Amino acid sequence: MENIHKVWGSRRRILLTDTLEADVLYLKKDTFCSTHRHKQKINKFYVVSGKVRIETEFGDTILETNESWVVRPPQIHRFVPLEDSVMIELAYVEGGKINPADIKRFSQGGRVIEGKEMTHDELREKGMLEL
């Protein structure tokens, strides 16, 4: 499967079934994904290389190489790579099928430029998406 480019890097889906999504995420330092939550989908993050902060409404967890963390619904969360990183994301539900629409976003992903978080739309408006 091909890489899907995101403001925070890229995603390569390596497995998709009715009950499991497995992706390799290639994350760029000074970026962040959207702040979001799921109703049923559980996310397990495993850092292959690098260092990533997982932010939730209950606090932050820093993951380094060979460490993992599980975010259960309906926790609000996002990831922030603290350096260029590779992370595996497993998404699954307990006792059911994955619904691709099972996401509610509260804010967009983006990049940190000169210490300021800028969303995808703000970067596009300023012509800065390719930085």
Backbone as JSON, one array per atom type, in Angstrom:
{
  "sequence": "MENIHKVWGSRRRILLTDTLEADVLYLKKDTFCSTHRHKQKINKFYVVSGKVRIETEFGDTILETNESWVVRPPQIHRFVPLEDSVMIELAYVEGGKINPADIKRFSQGGRVIEGKEMTHDELREKGMLEL",
  "N": [[0.84, -1.18, 0.0], [0.38, 2.3, -0.56], [2.14, 5.24, 0.71], [0.45, 7.62, 2.68], [0.43, 10.99, 2.73], [0.76, 13.27, 5.37], [0.35, 16.21, 7.43], [2.01, 15.87, 9.56], [3.82, 13.98, 8.77], [4.0, 10.81, 7.33], [1.78, 8.05, 6.55], [1.71, 4.58, 6.37], [-0.36, 2.07, 5.56], [-0.42, -1.17, 6.74], [-1.95, -3.32, 7.3], [-5.35, -4.15, 7.07], [-8.37, -5.04, 8.32], [-11.72, -6.12, 9.14], [-11.65, -5.78, 11.85], [-9.21, -4.74, 12.66], [-6.78, -2.21, 12.22], [-3.61, -1.58, 11.03], [-0.88, 0.47, 11.05], [2.13, 1.99, 9.85], [3.7, 4.77, 11.02], [5.45, 7.53, 9.93], [7.03, 9.93, 11.44], [7.56, 13.44, 11.74], [9.75, 15.6, 13.45], [8.7, 18.39, 15.45], [5.99, 18.52, 14.75], [2.45, 17.71, 14.89], [-0.39, 15.59, 15.45], [-3.96, 15.7, 14.82], [-6.1, 16.73, 17.51], [-8.16, 14.47, 19.0], [-10.85, 12.03, 19.48], [-12.17, 8.7, 19.94], [-15.16, 6.72, 19.72], [-15.33, 3.95, 19.98], [-12.98, 2.8, 19.06], [-9.82, 1.55, 19.91], [-6.54, 2.68, 20.43], [-3.29, 1.54, 20.01], [-0.04, 2.47, 20.47], [3.23, 2.01, 19.34], [6.58, 2.67, 19.6], [8.96, 2.45, 17.21], [11.35, 3.66, 16.53], [12.91, 6.59, 17.82], [11.28, 9.3, 19.58], [8.29, 10.06, 21.15], [5.6, 12.04, 22.24], [2.61, 11.25, 23.82], [-0.33, 12.82, 24.18], [-2.98, 13.2, 26.41], [-6.22, 13.85, 27.82], [-5.8, 13.33, 30.44], [-3.17, 13.65, 30.99], [0.32, 13.57, 29.95], [2.36, 11.21, 28.17], [5.57, 10.06, 27.58], [7.04, 8.29, 25.03], [9.68, 6.18, 24.16], [12.05, 4.5, 21.99], [11.01, 1.18, 21.44], [8.94, 1.24, 23.3], [5.5, 1.25, 24.39], [2.03, 2.36, 24.34], [-1.37, 2.51, 25.32], [-4.37, 3.96, 24.26], [-7.55, 4.36, 25.29], [-11.01, 4.52, 24.34], [-13.29, 6.9, 25.71], [-11.05, 8.64, 25.46], [-9.59, 11.78, 24.86], [-7.02, 12.6, 22.64], [-3.68, 13.09, 21.23], [-0.71, 12.81, 19.19], [2.72, 13.84, 19.49], [5.63, 14.14, 17.91], [8.83, 14.15, 19.31], [11.22, 14.01, 18.17], [12.43, 13.08, 14.9], [10.66, 10.2, 14.08], [9.61, 6.73, 14.06], [6.63, 5.02, 14.24], [4.38, 2.47, 15.19], [0.96, 2.1, 14.77], [-1.74, 0.52, 16.11], [-5.08, -0.07, 15.64], [-8.11, -0.99, 17.01], [-11.18, -2.66, 17.94], [-13.04, -3.83, 20.75], [-14.73, -6.76, 20.55], [-16.2, -6.21, 18.18], [-16.66, -4.56, 14.98], [-14.47, -2.36, 13.19], [-15.31, 1.0, 12.71], [-14.83, 3.2, 10.18], [-15.55, 5.88, 10.42], [-15.35, 6.47, 13.05], [-14.33, 8.8, 14.67], [-13.8, 11.85, 16.28], [-12.83, 15.0, 15.73], [-11.16, 17.63, 17.41], [-9.32, 19.59, 17.0], [-7.09, 20.55, 14.36], [-4.24, 18.81, 12.97], [-0.76, 19.79, 12.72], [2.15, 21.9, 12.44], [5.02, 22.96, 14.33], [6.31, 26.08, 14.28], [8.88, 28.24, 14.74], [8.4, 28.08, 17.5], [5.64, 28.29, 17.67], [2.49, 26.74, 17.44], [1.03, 25.78, 14.44], [-1.81, 25.17, 12.55], [-2.89, 22.81, 10.0], [-4.56, 24.18, 8.13], [-3.8, 26.85, 8.63], [-1.11, 26.76, 7.86], [-1.44, 26.15, 5.14], [-2.79, 28.46, 4.24], [-0.75, 30.32, 4.49], [1.02, 29.41, 2.63], [2.87, 27.49, 3.44], [3.02, 24.71, 3.59], [4.91, 22.91, 2.62], [7.21, 23.12, 4.12]],
  "CA": [[0.0, 0.0, 0.0], [1.17, 3.53, -0.68], [2.18, 6.17, 1.84], [-0.48, 8.74, 2.68], [1.16, 12.11, 3.33], [0.05, 14.05, 6.37], [1.1, 17.39, 7.85], [2.97, 15.41, 10.56], [4.72, 12.97, 8.19], [3.24, 9.96, 6.43], [1.22, 6.83, 7.1], [1.64, 3.43, 5.47], [-1.23, 1.02, 6.1], [0.18, -2.48, 6.47], [-2.98, -4.34, 7.46], [-6.7, -3.64, 7.27], [-9.43, -6.05, 8.35], [-12.92, -5.58, 9.79], [-11.43, -5.59, 13.29], [-7.87, -4.23, 12.97], [-6.01, -1.37, 11.31], [-2.21, -1.5, 11.45], [-0.2, 1.48, 10.24], [3.44, 2.5, 10.23], [3.69, 6.22, 10.95], [6.76, 8.16, 9.81], [6.72, 11.2, 12.08], [8.56, 14.5, 11.68], [9.89, 16.45, 14.64], [8.02, 19.7, 15.4], [4.66, 18.39, 14.16], [1.48, 17.08, 15.8], [-1.61, 15.15, 14.78], [-5.16, 16.35, 15.33], [-6.62, 16.34, 18.82], [-9.38, 13.75, 18.65], [-11.22, 10.86, 20.28], [-12.97, 7.67, 19.28], [-16.21, 6.15, 20.56], [-15.08, 2.52, 20.22], [-11.66, 2.37, 18.6], [-8.69, 1.59, 20.83], [-5.27, 2.9, 19.74], [-2.05, 1.14, 20.67], [1.1, 3.08, 19.81], [4.52, 1.37, 19.63], [7.64, 3.45, 18.97], [10.02, 1.63, 16.62], [12.56, 4.47, 16.72], [12.63, 7.99, 18.11], [10.68, 9.71, 20.86], [6.98, 10.62, 20.85], [4.74, 12.34, 23.39], [1.19, 11.0, 23.64], [-1.04, 13.74, 25.05], [-4.38, 12.87, 26.65], [-6.86, 14.76, 28.76], [-5.36, 12.95, 31.78], [-1.74, 13.89, 31.13], [1.18, 13.2, 28.83], [3.27, 10.07, 28.31], [6.63, 10.09, 26.57], [7.45, 6.97, 24.6], [10.94, 6.1, 23.44], [12.19, 3.28, 21.21], [10.55, -0.08, 22.02], [7.91, 1.44, 24.32], [4.15, 1.35, 23.82], [1.0, 2.97, 25.17], [-2.72, 2.28, 24.82], [-5.36, 5.0, 24.49], [-8.88, 3.75, 25.21], [-12.1, 5.48, 24.18], [-13.34, 8.03, 24.78], [-9.99, 9.6, 25.78], [-9.13, 12.75, 23.87], [-5.58, 12.4, 22.54], [-2.92, 13.4, 20.02], [0.71, 12.52, 19.35], [3.65, 14.91, 19.16], [6.99, 13.59, 17.83], [9.86, 15.01, 19.9], [12.3, 13.9, 17.19], [11.96, 12.24, 13.8], [10.35, 8.92, 14.72], [8.78, 5.74, 13.38], [5.73, 4.47, 15.24], [3.31, 1.6, 14.71], [-0.34, 2.35, 15.39], [-2.73, -0.53, 15.96], [-6.41, 0.4, 16.01], [-9.01, -2.14, 17.07], [-12.32, -2.55, 18.86], [-13.28, -5.07, 21.49], [-16.0, -7.4, 20.27], [-16.97, -5.61, 17.09], [-15.95, -4.16, 13.77], [-14.01, -0.98, 13.14], [-16.07, 1.95, 11.92], [-13.89, 4.23, 9.73], [-16.01, 7.22, 10.82], [-15.26, 6.56, 14.52], [-13.36, 9.81, 15.1], [-14.29, 13.21, 16.43], [-11.67, 15.89, 15.83], [-11.36, 18.88, 18.13], [-8.42, 20.54, 16.37], [-6.29, 19.98, 13.28], [-2.82, 18.6, 13.13], [0.02, 20.87, 12.14], [3.59, 21.99, 12.69], [5.49, 24.01, 15.23], [7.24, 26.95, 13.56], [9.39, 29.29, 15.63], [7.78, 27.94, 18.81], [4.19, 28.47, 17.62], [1.74, 25.7, 16.74], [0.23, 26.25, 13.3], [-2.62, 24.07, 12.02], [-2.81, 22.52, 8.57], [-5.19, 25.28, 7.39], [-2.96, 28.05, 8.77], [0.07, 26.55, 7.02], [-1.86, 26.25, 3.73], [-3.07, 29.87, 3.96], [0.52, 31.07, 4.39], [1.86, 28.78, 1.63], [3.99, 26.89, 4.17], [2.83, 23.28, 3.8], [6.06, 22.1, 2.2], [8.38, 23.41, 4.96]],
  "C": [[0.89, 1.25, 0.0], [1.15, 4.36, 0.59], [1.15, 7.27, 1.62], [0.24, 9.88, 3.41], [0.24, 12.93, 4.21], [0.92, 15.24, 6.75], [2.2, 16.98, 8.85], [3.96, 14.38, 10.03], [3.97, 12.14, 7.17], [2.81, 8.67, 7.14], [1.24, 5.76, 6.02], [0.81, 2.35, 6.15], [-0.62, -0.33, 5.73], [-0.82, -3.62, 6.65], [-4.32, -3.66, 7.7], [-7.67, -4.81, 7.21], [-10.66, -5.37, 8.97], [-12.67, -5.19, 11.23], [-10.09, -4.97, 13.65], [-7.34, -3.36, 11.84], [-4.6, -1.32, 11.87], [-1.49, -0.56, 10.48], [1.21, 1.71, 10.77], [3.39, 4.0, 9.98], [5.12, 6.73, 10.93], [6.57, 9.61, 10.24], [7.88, 12.18, 12.0], [8.56, 15.29, 12.98], [9.18, 17.78, 14.38], [6.71, 19.64, 14.61], [3.74, 17.8, 15.22], [0.28, 16.64, 14.98], [-2.79, 15.92, 15.36], [-5.45, 15.88, 16.75], [-7.98, 15.72, 18.55], [-9.69, 12.66, 19.68], [-12.03, 9.91, 19.42], [-14.03, 7.18, 20.25], [-15.89, 4.71, 20.94], [-13.65, 2.1, 19.94], [-10.6, 2.59, 19.68], [-7.44, 1.79, 19.99], [-4.12, 2.38, 20.6], [-0.91, 1.69, 19.83], [2.37, 2.37, 20.27], [5.6, 2.14, 18.88], [8.76, 2.51, 18.52], [11.36, 2.34, 16.79], [12.14, 5.9, 16.99], [12.0, 8.19, 19.47], [9.4, 10.48, 20.55], [6.23, 10.87, 22.16], [3.29, 12.05, 22.99], [0.48, 11.89, 24.66], [-2.49, 13.27, 25.17], [-4.94, 13.89, 27.62], [-6.43, 14.48, 30.2], [-3.87, 13.17, 32.01], [-0.98, 13.37, 29.92], [2.04, 12.0, 29.2], [4.3, 10.17, 27.21], [7.08, 8.66, 26.31], [8.76, 7.07, 23.84], [10.99, 4.76, 22.72], [11.83, 2.05, 22.03], [9.56, 0.08, 23.17], [6.56, 1.6, 23.65], [3.19, 1.94, 24.84], [-0.35, 2.72, 24.52], [-3.61, 3.45, 25.22], [-6.73, 4.38, 24.25], [-9.95, 4.83, 25.05], [-12.78, 5.74, 25.52], [-12.26, 9.08, 25.06], [-9.67, 10.5, 24.59], [-7.61, 12.64, 23.84], [-5.01, 12.97, 21.24], [-1.49, 12.96, 20.27], [1.55, 13.68, 18.85], [5.05, 14.29, 19.1], [8.01, 14.6, 18.39], [11.16, 14.97, 19.1], [11.73, 13.09, 16.03], [11.8, 10.82, 14.34], [9.58, 8.02, 13.76], [7.95, 5.07, 14.46], [4.71, 3.56, 14.54], [2.06, 1.95, 15.49], [-1.25, 1.18, 15.07], [-4.06, 0.04, 16.45], [-7.36, -0.79, 15.94], [-10.16, -1.83, 18.02], [-12.47, -3.88, 19.58], [-14.67, -5.58, 21.15], [-16.83, -6.76, 19.19], [-16.09, -5.29, 15.9], [-15.56, -2.69, 13.85], [-14.92, -0.17, 12.23], [-15.11, 3.06, 11.49], [-14.27, 5.65, 10.14], [-15.92, 7.43, 12.33], [-14.14, 7.5, 14.94], [-14.09, 11.14, 15.21], [-13.08, 14.09, 16.67], [-12.07, 17.19, 16.53], [-10.45, 19.98, 17.58], [-7.58, 19.81, 15.33], [-4.87, 19.68, 13.73], [-2.06, 19.75, 12.49], [1.5, 20.75, 12.46], [3.87, 23.1, 13.68], [6.56, 24.8, 14.46], [7.59, 28.11, 14.47], [8.63, 29.29, 16.96], [6.27, 28.08, 18.83], [3.54, 27.32, 16.86], [0.9, 26.33, 15.64], [-0.5, 25.04, 12.73], [-2.39, 23.91, 10.52], [-3.38, 23.69, 7.75], [-4.36, 26.55, 7.47], [-1.71, 27.94, 7.91], [-0.28, 26.71, 5.54], [-2.11, 27.7, 3.36], [-1.81, 30.69, 3.77], [1.47, 30.46, 3.36], [3.05, 28.05, 2.23], [3.85, 25.38, 4.35], [4.04, 22.43, 3.44], [7.31, 22.36, 3.03], [8.87, 22.15, 5.63]]
}
